């Protein structure tokens, strides 16, 4: 039997500043080490109502900005 790993997608806010906690790349690598490297990973939306795949081209780099205080 082929093992599948689901990543439950959760909406937590309209900006990343509203997300209370997220994993770092290191955290994610450490977590995934317990699975066989051939385990397929899927995004699971709305409690399994819809699904999505994870591919290299769906990653996007960005920078986290701190808000500037006005005088």
ZAKESE-617066 format. One line per field, with one value per residue: residue number from 0; x, y, z of N, C-alpha, C, O, CB in turn. Coordinates in steps of 0.02 Angstrom, whole numbers, always signed. Glycine has a CB too. Layout:
# residues N
resi	[NUM|...]
n_c1	[X|...]
n_c2	[Y|...]
n_c3	[Z|...]
ca_c1	[X|...]
ca_c2	[Y|...]
ca_c3	[Z|...]
c_c1	[X|...]
c_c2	[Y|...]
c_c3	[Z|...]
o_c1	[X|...]
o_c2	[Y|...]
o_c3	[Z|...]
cb_c1	[X|...]
cb_c2	[Y|...]
cb_c3	[Z|...]
END
This chain:
# residues 71
resi	[0|1|2|3|4|5|6|7|8|9|10|11|12|13|14|15|16|17|18|19|20|21|22|23|24|25|26|27|28|29|30|31|32|33|34|35|36|37|38|39|40|41|42|43|44|45|46|47|48|49|50|51|52|53|54|55|56|57|58|59|60|61|62|63|64|65|66|67|68|69|70]
n_c1	[+42|+29|+89|+13|+29|-58|-73|-158|-237|-259|-350|-296|-287|-284|-163|+14|+51|-52|-47|-19|+80|+207|+298|+476|+593|+688|+617|+517|+589|+646|+527|+476|+569|+530|+454|+443|+540|+469|+339|+189|+134|-4|-106|-240|-396|-529|-576|-562|-640|-588|-433|-254|-97|+80|+210|+371|+362|+261|+305|+349|+459|+482|+490|+488|+419|+443|+330|+342|+355|+257|+289]
n_c2	[-59|+111|+249|+403|+576|+706|+881|+987|+1125|+1282|+1428|+1572|+1708|+1871|+1920|+1881|+1923|+1892|+1759|+1644|+1546|+1462|+1336|+1324|+1303|+1212|+1149|+1087|+999|+915|+860|+790|+689|+570|+501|+392|+425|+416|+446|+522|+692|+791|+939|+974|+1040|+1125|+1020|+905|+923|+980|+958|+979|+977|+976|+1057|+1101|+1221|+1290|+1351|+1505|+1637|+1761|+1910|+1948|+2088|+2219|+2329|+2505|+2630|+2776|+2948]
n_c3	[+0|-42|+45|+92|+123|+194|+190|+283|+228|+299|+326|+403|+412|+332|+303|+323|+446|+529|+554|+677|+702|+610|+521|+504|+367|+411|+517|+443|+360|+458|+512|+400|+384|+444|+356|+213|+69|-50|-22|-65|-63|-28|-38|+66|+63|+145|+231|+154|+44|-71|-161|-184|-272|-233|-305|-376|-449|-387|-274|-200|-174|-49|+53|+225|+294|+411|+491|+475|+598|+616|+646]
ca_c1	[+0|+66|+71|+0|+31|-99|-61|-222|-231|-302|-348|-288|-289|-277|-92|+55|+55|-108|-33|+14|+139|+220|+361|+533|+615|+720|+564|+483|+635|+649|+463|+468|+617|+498|+417|+480|+549|+421|+272|+160|+107|-59|-140|-310|-433|-600|-592|-562|-686|-546|-363|-205|-31|+136|+263|+423|+342|+210|+337|+364|+499|+462|+525|+444|+433|+418|+297|+377|+314|+252|+297]
ca_c2	[+0|+173|+296|+471|+626|+764|+944|+1021|+1197|+1318|+1501|+1601|+1781|+1903|+1936|+1835|+1947|+1863|+1688|+1641|+1502|+1424|+1299|+1346|+1250|+1161|+1112|+1046|+945|+870|+825|+745|+634|+509|+470|+366|+478|+409|+464|+579|+743|+829|+989|+955|+1101|+1121|+955|+852|+940|+989|+940|+1008|+948|+1020|+1051|+1152|+1285|+1323|+1388|+1575|+1669|+1828|+1935|+1972|+2158|+2247|+2392|+2563|+2671|+2845|+2996]
ca_c3	[+0|-46|+97|+70|+176|+178|+224|+288|+217|+344|+320|+470|+409|+267|+295|+361|+515|+567|+564|+742|+702|+550|+524|+464|+321|+453|+551|+393|+341|+515|+516|+343|+386|+469|+301|+156|+19|-105|+2|-100|-19|-58|+2|+79|+77|+167|+260|+104|-10|-130|-150|-229|-270|-217|-355|-370|-479|-345|-220|-216|-123|-29|+112|+278|+308|+473|+479|+501|+642|+596|+701]
c_c1	[+45|+42|+62|+2|-9|-77|-127|-212|-282|-295|-346|-291|-281|-205|-51|+63|-1|-100|+8|+77|+145|+288|+415|+550|+647|+669|+530|+526|+638|+585|+457|+516|+587|+461|+464|+484|+502|+349|+248|+128|+55|-83|-213|-346|-503|-619|-597|-612|-648|-473|-318|-138|+21|+191|+312|+399|+288|+240|+354|+403|+474|+503|+473|+466|+405|+387|+337|+329|+315|+259|+235]
c_c2	[+62|+221|+366|+516|+686|+824|+982|+1096|+1233|+1393|+1530|+1677|+1806|+1924|+1889|+1858|+1920|+1789|+1681|+1599|+1469|+1389|+1335|+1289|+1194|+1118|+1063|+987|+893|+828|+772|+686|+568|+471|+444|+420|+473|+424|+526|+626|+783|+883|+968|+1018|+1084|+1051|+899|+864|+950|+973|+976|+973|+999|+1006|+1108|+1220|+1322|+1358|+1458|+1605|+1739|+1850|+1959|+2042|+2177|+2315|+2449|+2604|+2743|+2891|+3040]
c_c3	[+0|+7|+67|+131|+153|+220|+224|+282|+260|+330|+391|+470|+339|+253|+339|+433|+559|+580|+628|+742|+634|+557|+484|+415|+361|+490|+503|+372|+396|+521|+461|+344|+410|+414|+247|+103|-41|-84|-35|-50|-58|-10|+7|+102|+102|+190|+210|+47|-76|-111|-200|-221|-251|-267|-346|-394|-438|-284|-245|-159|-109|+30|+162|+297|+376|+457|+511|+544|+616|+656|+707]
o_c1	[+93|-18|+99|-20|+3|-63|-149|-181|-342|-239|-388|-296|-272|-189|-77|+80|+3|-141|+62|+125|+95|+330|+400|+523|+636|+677|+517|+501|+634|+588|+435|+505|+615|+438|+519|+436|+496|+303|+283|+98|+67|-81|-244|-329|-532|-672|-632|-625|-672|-455|-342|-125|+8|+216|+297|+415|+272|+203|+371|+383|+447|+545|+421|+524|+351|+412|+364|+270|+367|+238|+232]
o_c2	[+66|+233|+386|+497|+714|+817|+1006|+1127|+1217|+1418|+1515|+1707|+1767|+1943|+1859|+1818|+1925|+1759|+1709|+1616|+1450|+1411|+1372|+1234|+1135|+1057|+1006|+930|+833|+768|+716|+637|+515|+415|+470|+458|+521|+417|+576|+604|+805|+874|+948|+1047|+1033|+1025|+850|+819|+931|+975|+1001|+942|+1060|+950|+1158|+1271|+1379|+1391|+1468|+1600|+1772|+1812|+1986|+2054|+2155|+2353|+2442|+2612|+2768|+2874|+3083]
o_c3	[+38|+14|+22|+186|+100|+280|+172|+326|+258|+323|+433|+523|+292|+197|+386|+477|+620|+615|+633|+777|+604|+597|+437|+421|+347|+493|+521|+367|+383|+533|+474|+307|+397|+425|+238|+93|-79|-124|-36|-1|-114|+51|-42|+154|+81|+171|+222|+7|-129|-52|-251|-170|-253|-272|-313|-364|-453|-247|-303|-101|-154|+55|+144|+313|+395|+416|+566|+527|+596|+712|+750]
cb_c1	[-48|+59|+125|-70|+105|-174|-3|-257|-240|-286|-410|-223|-236|-323|-77|+123|+54|-172|+4|-33|+135|+219|+351|+595|+665|+766|+511|+464|+706|+661|+406|+476|+675|+451|+367|+446|+620|+425|+273|+109|+163|-117|-133|-315|-437|-645|-656|-577|-727|-552|-353|-197|-13|+161|+234|+485|+316|+160|+401|+299|+573|+387|+573|+446|+405|+475|+225|+406|+339|+185|+359]
cb_c2	[+0|+204|+297|+477|+646|+749|+985|+1003|+1215|+1302|+1529|+1578|+1810|+1963|+2009|+1828|+2023|+1875|+1656|+1612|+1450|+1469|+1227|+1365|+1279|+1194|+1161|+1088|+973|+909|+874|+783|+652|+526|+520|+301|+478|+338|+476|+557|+790|+782|+1060|+897|+1145|+1142|+960|+787|+1003|+1060|+864|+1083|+916|+1009|+1050|+1131|+1274|+1272|+1351|+1616|+1670|+1832|+1993|+1924|+2204|+2254|+2391|+2606|+2668|+2858|+3041]
cb_c3	[+61|-116|+152|+33|+194|+191|+189|+355|+141|+418|+280|+500|+454|+262|+314|+329|+515|+529|+503|+793|+757|+486|+497|+509|+269|+503|+581|+332|+326|+580|+512|+280|+431|+525|+270|+128|-5|-132|+78|-154|+9|-77|-30|+133|+15|+110|+296|+136|+7|-159|-157|-217|-337|-143|-427|-408|-549|-323|-195|-231|-143|-13|+94|+340|+253|+527|+507|+445|+715|+560|+691]
END
